[in-house]
Amino acid sequence: MSAVTSSTNFGHGYPTPGPQTPTAQKVLDHVFFLSESQWKQVREEEQFDFIIVGTGFCSLAFAKRILDSKPQARILMVERGPFFLPEHFQNLPIPYQKTLGGFSETFPWTLSARTASQPPGNIGWQHGMVPFFGGRSIMWSAWCPRPTQEEMAFWPEQTIAAAQERFQSAEALLNVIPADKIDTQLDPQVREQVTQQRPVYGTMQLSLQDMLNSNIHKIDSATRWLPAPLAAAADRAGGVDFAKFSTPAAIMELASRQADLAALGKGHPLRIVTECIVERILQQDGAATALQTSRGVVNIGNAKLILAMGTLPPATLLMNSFPQVRRAGERFTAHFITSVVARVPRKDYPFADKLGELELAAIYLAGQNKHNAMQYHVQLSVLSDRDPLKNAQKAARYMPDVVATASMAQLESSKDYLVFVCAVLGEMDFRNPENHFQRNDQADPTTNVTLQVLASENDRLTWDTMDEGTFQMMERVFAPEGTVEYWHGDPSQGSWKAERPGVDARRVAGLVHEGSTLWIGDKDEGVVGLDYRPHGVENVYVTGGGLWPASGSWNPTMTMVALAQDLADQQLESVNAARKPPTSDLTEV
């Protein structure tokens, strides 16, 4: 492979200078994605077994599962956005943290006035989409708990079994590792050296786990705890350091592998087109025949169409394309959030003198309201940082959840404390008829929907339970001498006080982990059948959080991946093993 661009008649600056305005997108189009001329050729000449819309977790999970078994499968990935980040922003130098939110998040819906006008301390809006190659994977928290059978209440038994059978393979794909196992593969000498260079999940992690294990009964609503399962085991991917998982490099690696196999006549190239918005699915008699996109019409032919584009966009696409799909958008769930930052004097812990200059811990605590059985969980990140300014880069790089972490003001004022960052997520009741996702009369078929989401009485009871459970965790479990303080005010300009922060201060307006707009169920029990196909539609399949019959409180990504793998397993037999691979690759013209 040449290190420079050249052709038979033009190259290396002869007979004239070469192109002077390359862009990152053009470079990647030339290497991994489809250029304009290649895209034209693909649309006009190629047929596929699967067309996948999206390049996030479910897209990778489905494509890799298929290609690992059937490398001759013909797959096209269609991504609406351009290339943005090569990997999770937390793995990059600290300035990249500023890319979180702002213009990197879009809201392809109209929020109802009733939702938008809620007062502080209530639900106010839903977090948006990340419209770039890799999707939300470049900016997620990376917490990946396995839900228990009980935590998957209201789910079809067949779907629960399918997920459970693939939890292990989903965790392997995402590089999931418990927080207390992150450095266990290192021998003691190497571990000591690592400790001097970066924080470890070591003494503090294990000691706090022991405290919780011995005292969890003191939290009235708690049901279980576990070391935080984080998609950050870089060693499993051939690295040696803590790194949050994202899909861009994994998809590019898959594309490179397929290109090599195609060159040997043993596989088909993985085609990827970016900056291509799917606006509508054209259909005849319930069968998808073509995609209307911002870059021309795509003939679906005999391909299966896999919607792996998040949770709400697939519902929008189906509602605009298949009016026969009943009940789409009638159900909406998400997770509401409480945010509490607390601190306890380091000297109160018997293990205080064993802690390094900077140590981290990450623990997952699950709970439930005993009266309505609605779930919540605490994503607990703990820092012991004796020199926050010096350690700022390290802490940002290795935090279990950099989206929910302590501010510099909180850390600078707590050099002699353990700082507990509690991101608490509660389950929204799927039975609330006031929550819905409906078409409106706007012209753009990618955004002509209105989202309404309001807290029901059940939700308020759950919110109260999880707030109280969080305070009980801090005051009854993690404050051995009874001394705990909470941060009040803005993260950069607040103060520590013994009293608990008020409802308006601790409850977050923005929702996360949206779901249930295309919930799965047998026959008339859901919008999508147990084969992941919307009822009344022939060759379209749904992945992601839209399938959730009820949300639970657990982070959904790992289970999404497991179900995408199940869909792939169901579709393996549809790949024609006898088909000859392409004799030549695409040409640039």
C-alpha angles and dihedrals in degrees: 000000000000119000090219136045115260143147136192095278102023129045149116092021097306131157087356135000114285127240112311103192108063118159130203089247093054091049091052092044088057093049110028111001134052119273121216093267093044092049090053090051093047093050093048101040116018132082125198141206092214134017111196120197109209137024103229133105098303093045092054093043093052097042095045093047091052097043095045088062101027110027089173091066113121109229131175120191117201116199122186096207139052129254110285115158126014092218144350109323092233090064090058129076113293097259089070088070086079089069090070111109122345113081092354089072123064131189110213094187141059115251114226117249091238091059096042093050098055114127123244114292092041138088109284109164147350123249112249140229130281103231100201140094104291094024118208091351091084091058110027130121093241096220108147115180121174108238116227123234089258092051090057093065115163092021121126111260091232092055092047090052092047091053095045092051090056104038091101094051091045091052090049092053092049094043092238117184132168112252092240091056099050096104101021092105090066120092115237095260094051090043090056090052091048091051090059092053104040141002118277133208092236137110096007093045094052095041095051089047089055091050092051094045091053096044108031089111087069090068103080097208101035118121106174145340136207139175104274109271103223129187090227109100097129092170089068089059093050098271130111103219143067109276132165113236122245133166107235097082092038092053092046090050089051090049091050091050092050092049090053092049091048090053088056093047091247102107148008126260116256105238117213126182122185134194089036116129117201103220102175143352112234113216144182121199093343096311120114109236105171145359119237104212139170087253099048139286119312117207107225094195110167094341125123111235113224116196106210098152103116128274111294102033093062089054090050091049094049094045090053095043107035112036088175091070103103127214096007108158095010090114127051131175136171140153121269117209141223118192120201128169116194138169136205125191110263091222090065091071122081090219094054096110091052095060122106125228091273124019131165135200133189124193133173117213120185127199144167140210103247094213103049100019091231114153137230136171138197120226098203119195116181129193131192103186121166094180111028098174093052093044099042095108093046095046092049092049097048105031113128090227115013089179088065107035140123121279123237090252091054093048097042090055092047107053090132095045143073108241117213118201110195117194103182120193124195131197117247115221109251091204095071106115091198090069114081147135111224140172118254133192098266117126103232108087091204094059107021094117136101123216120206121182126167133167115253125208088263090054092051090051090051091048091052091048095051093046091052091045090054093051091046089052091054098040101036102032112024102034103073093177095037094252116130131148130194130213115246124193136012114349091244099038110030137102141229119256136171094232122085118258115256127255095258091051099046103038116085121219096212122084126213136194097037115198154146100067090122100025119188123242142140117271109323095356094089146011092250125044128233088266088061091248119127110247109263095020124104112201108014124100132191130218133176139041095327087079094064110117088193125004104225108194100266122112105266106209101090092048090048089056092048091053092046087054089050090053089051091050090053091051100045094095092057091067111097104233092190095059116116115239118241114283094216139021126238119288130222114236 
